[in-house]
Amino acid sequence: MASVLGTSTAILASRSLVSPSLKPAFPSISINPGQGYGRKLYGGIGIQGRKGRPQFHIAVTNVATEINSVEQAQKLAAKESQRPVFPFAAIVGQDEMKLCLLLNVIDPKIGGVMIMGDRGTGKSTTVRSLVDLLPEIRVVFGDPYNSDPEDPESMGIEVREKVVNGEELTITMTKINMVDLPLGATEDRVCGTIDIEKALTEGVKAFEPGLLAKANRGILYVDEVNLLDDHLVDVLLDSAASGWNTVEREGISISHPARFILIGSGNPEEGELRPQLLDRFGMHAQVGTVRDAELRVKIVEERARFDKNPKEFRDSYKAEQEKLQQQIASARSSLSSVQIDQDLKVKISKVCAELNVDGLRGDIVTNRAAKALAALKGRDKVIAEDIATVIPNCLRHRLRKDPLESIDSGLLVIEKFYEVFG
């Protein structure tokens, strides 16, 4: 008896020591004796007491409001905790690289961009500055794969099962993700692996999503991609080819969507990229060191201003950044209505054929990039000038390399373009 009393006293004491601030943030629950049984799914959950005891009614209220408020608070906290990023509009020069990045944001199906150039030319800075311009997309709330509520090909397995069963999905708006893939990442972290915590605490096999899951419907950025380990290159090739990541390990077999814009940067002096991976990049941008003395001074001054006061510097480019965001949003919405004449399509394919480009990716990407450029310029029809602008970036890295050829591959593409287009 004494032991029972001692135990109950300890329980009461432990309950009294719990701070109110440590209570979990659940929706508000009101318990009112004497009320009837709640039959509605979302209106309330009723508990029928035994005979002679009062009935209780548990009502869950303001669930949607609380989800929205929590979501807004999380977005605000994430925005404030992020490191200040150099504004995209403040980058001087490097127009070819900036255009390739913008076209991929407008049409993610272009397939990404490979940026090669000298060290210290702003490759990584430009890619990371793209974060501010990324538009918002509709995703299923709480889904680790950023599932598209309208596209089955971009849905995770759990979301797809809910749709098949006719369950209602909670949809929210979120910005497109940009995920950094570090060179030292392990294959488990990239692909995903078994959730050790759940295995130890609950004794169940559960999947812990990796970077490919996080990058679904977003951007996967690999700095110094030409130094990436071969086994990670194989993983990227597999996911980029199929749009799905399949994990087979420790008794787990799972597939999830992994459709992302692959952006890589590197210095050609540090090694070449495997041709299989190079072909997966939709566009190729060549970046060189700025030689104009005045432009170099301007770049140095802008960087010094940013380092001195990042917030003030970002505010000075706020209007230009917002204008760019509006242009991208407008181009994305009008992209589906942009047309390209049959005659121009035939000429694009003729250029690819005469340059001995392997496969048909060059033809497809050139058509897509030309449409995206026309949409960015506010037109609903592609003209030859659009094709001339993008075709070197779409075909340069697909040409067979001749060790005795000294001319740049981009110039070869331009020469062939003018020869075919007249």
Solvent accessible surface area in square Angstrom, and as a share of the most:
residue,aa,sasa,rsa
1,M,177,0.79
2,A,83,0.64
3,S,84,0.54
4,V,98,0.56
5,L,104,0.52
6,G,41,0.40
7,T,80,0.46
8,S,48,0.31
9,T,86,0.50
10,A,60,0.46
11,I,82,0.42
12,L,116,0.58
13,A,50,0.39
14,S,60,0.39
15,R,168,0.61
16,S,90,0.58
17,L,147,0.73
18,V,82,0.47
19,S,41,0.27
20,P,107,0.67
21,S,98,0.63
22,L,139,0.69
23,K,135,0.57
24,P,90,0.57
25,A,110,0.85
26,F,141,0.59
27,P,44,0.28
28,S,62,0.40
29,I,98,0.50
30,S,51,0.33
31,I,101,0.51
32,N,55,0.28
33,P,91,0.57
34,G,64,0.61
35,Q,74,0.33
36,G,49,0.47
37,Y,119,0.45
38,G,17,0.16
39,R,208,0.76
40,K,157,0.66
41,L,148,0.73
42,Y,172,0.66
43,G,44,0.42
44,G,5,0.05
45,I,106,0.54
46,G,10,0.10
47,I,87,0.44
48,Q,108,0.48
49,G,24,0.23
50,R,181,0.66
51,K,208,0.88
52,G,84,0.81
53,R,158,0.58
54,P,76,0.48
55,Q,64,0.29
56,F,79,0.33
57,H,29,0.13
58,I,34,0.17
59,A,19,0.15
60,V,42,0.24
61,T,63,0.37
62,N,97,0.50
63,V,62,0.36
64,A,70,0.55
65,T,87,0.51
66,E,59,0.26
67,I,51,0.26
68,N,79,0.40
69,S,57,0.37
70,V,76,0.44
71,E,27,0.12
72,Q,123,0.54
73,A,60,0.46
74,Q,114,0.51
75,K,84,0.35
76,L,110,0.55
77,A,59,0.46
78,A,49,0.38
79,K,150,0.64
80,E,131,0.59
81,S,91,0.59
82,Q,109,0.48
83,R,199,0.73
84,P,76,0.48
85,V,35,0.20
86,F,18,0.08
87,P,2,0.01
88,F,5,0.02
89,A,27,0.21
90,A,4,0.03
91,I,22,0.11
92,V,23,0.13
93,G,26,0.25
94,Q,32,0.14
95,D,103,0.53
96,E,61,0.27
97,M,1,0.00
98,K,33,0.14
99,L,37,0.19
100,C,1,0.00
101,L,0,0.00
102,L,16,0.08
103,L,0,0.00
104,N,1,0.00
105,V,3,0.02
106,I,3,0.02
107,D,10,0.05
108,P,58,0.36
109,K,149,0.63
110,I,2,0.01
111,G,25,0.24
112,G,0,0.00
113,V,0,0.00
114,M,0,0.00
115,I,0,0.00
116,M,15,0.07
117,G,2,0.02
118,D,56,0.29
119,R,168,0.61
120,G,84,0.81
121,T,15,0.09
122,G,31,0.30
123,K,18,0.08
124,S,30,0.19
125,T,50,0.29
126,T,1,0.00
127,V,0,0.00
128,R,81,0.30
129,S,0,0.00
130,L,0,0.00
131,V,41,0.24
132,D,30,0.15
133,L,2,0.01
134,L,4,0.02
135,P,24,0.15
136,E,88,0.39
137,I,21,0.11
138,R,101,0.37
139,V,9,0.05
140,V,11,0.06
141,F,79,0.33
142,G,73,0.70
143,D,23,0.12
144,P,70,0.44
145,Y,19,0.07
146,N,26,0.14
147,S,0,0.00
148,D,26,0.13
149,P,17,0.11
150,E,128,0.57
151,D,51,0.26
152,P,76,0.48
153,E,87,0.39
154,S,7,0.05
155,M,7,0.03
156,G,1,0.01
157,I,80,0.40
158,E,122,0.55
159,V,6,0.03
160,R,92,0.34
161,E,99,0.44
162,K,86,0.37
163,V,68,0.39
164,V,119,0.69
165,N,107,0.55
166,G,66,0.63
167,E,91,0.41
168,E,157,0.70
169,L,33,0.16
170,T,72,0.42
171,I,71,0.36
172,T,20,0.12
173,M,81,0.36
174,T,40,0.23
175,K,86,0.36
176,I,14,0.07
177,N,50,0.26
178,M,36,0.16
179,V,6,0.04
180,D,62,0.32
181,L,5,0.02
182,P,76,0.48
183,L,63,0.32
184,G,72,0.70
185,A,14,0.11
186,T,83,0.48
187,E,61,0.27
188,D,61,0.31
189,R,128,0.47
190,V,1,0.01
191,C,8,0.05
192,G,1,0.01
193,T,31,0.18
194,I,24,0.12
195,D,27,0.14
196,I,102,0.52
197,E,128,0.57
198,K,86,0.36
199,A,35,0.27
200,L,145,0.72
201,T,103,0.60
202,E,112,0.50
203,G,64,0.61
204,V,71,0.41
205,K,139,0.59
206,A,20,0.15
207,F,33,0.14
208,E,83,0.37
209,P,42,0.26
210,G,4,0.04
211,L,16,0.08
212,L,0,0.00
213,A,1,0.00
214,K,105,0.45
215,A,0,0.00
216,N,1,0.00
217,R,51,0.19
218,G,1,0.01
219,I,1,0.00
220,L,0,0.00
221,Y,0,0.00
222,V,0,0.00
223,D,43,0.22
224,E,51,0.23
225,V,1,0.01
226,N,19,0.10
227,L,84,0.42
228,L,12,0.06
229,D,72,0.37
230,D,90,0.47
231,H,81,0.36
232,L,1,0.00
233,V,6,0.03
234,D,69,0.36
235,V,17,0.10
236,L,1,0.00
237,L,26,0.13
238,D,87,0.45
239,S,1,0.01
240,A,39,0.31
241,A,58,0.45
242,S,62,0.40
243,G,6,0.06
244,W,52,0.18
245,N,6,0.03
246,T,75,0.43
247,V,3,0.02
248,E,119,0.53
249,R,60,0.22
250,E,107,0.48
251,G,64,0.61
252,I,18,0.09
253,S,84,0.54
254,I,40,0.20
255,S,37,0.24
256,H,1,0.00
257,P,0,0.00
258,A,1,0.01
259,R,98,0.36
260,F,29,0.12
261,I,7,0.04
262,L,6,0.03
263,I,1,0.01
264,G,0,0.00
265,S,0,0.00
266,G,0,0.00
267,N,3,0.02
268,P,51,0.32
269,E,127,0.57
270,E,78,0.35
271,G,29,0.28
272,E,122,0.55
273,L,20,0.10
274,R,78,0.29
275,P,100,0.63
276,Q,102,0.45
277,L,0,0.00
278,L,27,0.13
279,D,40,0.20
280,R,66,0.24
281,F,0,0.00
282,G,3,0.02
283,M,1,0.00
284,H,16,0.07
285,A,0,0.00
286,Q,77,0.34
287,V,5,0.03
288,G,42,0.40
289,T,45,0.26
290,V,26,0.15
291,R,190,0.69
292,D,75,0.39
293,A,70,0.55
294,E,139,0.62
295,L,65,0.32
296,R,110,0.40
297,V,84,0.48
298,K,100,0.42
299,I,64,0.32
300,V,102,0.59
301,E,98,0.44
302,E,13,0.06
303,R,103,0.37
304,A,59,0.45
305,R,111,0.41
306,F,13,0.05
307,D,87,0.45
308,K,182,0.77
309,N,63,0.32
310,P,41,0.26
311,K,147,0.62
312,E,113,0.51
313,F,3,0.01
314,R,71,0.26
315,D,76,0.39
316,S,65,0.42
317,Y,32,0.12
318,K,118,0.50
319,A,78,0.61
320,E,89,0.40
321,Q,18,0.08
322,E,77,0.35
323,K,131,0.55
324,L,31,0.15
325,Q,67,0.30
326,Q,128,0.57
327,Q,76,0.34
328,I,1,0.01
329,A,54,0.42
330,S,68,0.44
331,A,0,0.00
332,R,73,0.27
333,S,89,0.57
334,S,43,0.28
335,L,34,0.17
336,S,106,0.69
337,S,62,0.40
338,V,4,0.03
339,Q,108,0.48
340,I,15,0.08
341,D,62,0.32
342,Q,126,0.56
343,D,84,0.43
344,L,23,0.11
345,K,78,0.33
346,V,84,0.48
347,K,54,0.23
348,I,0,0.00
349,S,48,0.31
350,K,104,0.44
351,V,0,0.00
352,C,4,0.03
353,A,72,0.55
354,E,74,0.33
355,L,28,0.14
356,N,104,0.53
357,V,17,0.10
358,D,81,0.42
359,G,58,0.56
360,L,128,0.64
361,R,95,0.35
362,G,0,0.00
363,D,17,0.09
364,I,95,0.48
365,V,11,0.06
366,T,0,0.00
367,N,28,0.14
368,R,81,0.30
369,A,0,0.00
370,A,0,0.00
371,K,62,0.26
372,A,0,0.00
373,L,4,0.02
374,A,0,0.00
375,A,5,0.04
376,L,32,0.16
377,K,101,0.43
378,G,69,0.66
379,R,73,0.27
380,D,98,0.51
381,K,100,0.42
382,V,3,0.02
383,I,74,0.38
384,A,44,0.34
385,E,107,0.48
386,D,0,0.00
387,I,0,0.00
388,A,20,0.16
389,T,55,0.32
390,V,0,0.00
391,I,0,0.00
392,P,14,0.09
393,N,7,0.03
394,C,0,0.00
395,L,0,0.00
396,R,28,0.10
397,H,23,0.10
398,R,20,0.07
399,L,24,0.12
400,R,175,0.64
401,K,159,0.67
402,D,76,0.39
403,P,132,0.83
404,L,166,0.83
405,E,85,0.38
406,S,116,0.75
407,I,60,0.31
408,D,68,0.35
409,S,32,0.21
410,G,4,0.04
411,L,98,0.49
412,L,55,0.27
413,V,0,0.00
414,I,48,0.25
415,E,99,0.45
416,K,39,0.16
417,F,5,0.02
418,Y,129,0.49
419,E,118,0.53
420,V,23,0.13
421,F,31,0.13
422,G,96,0.93
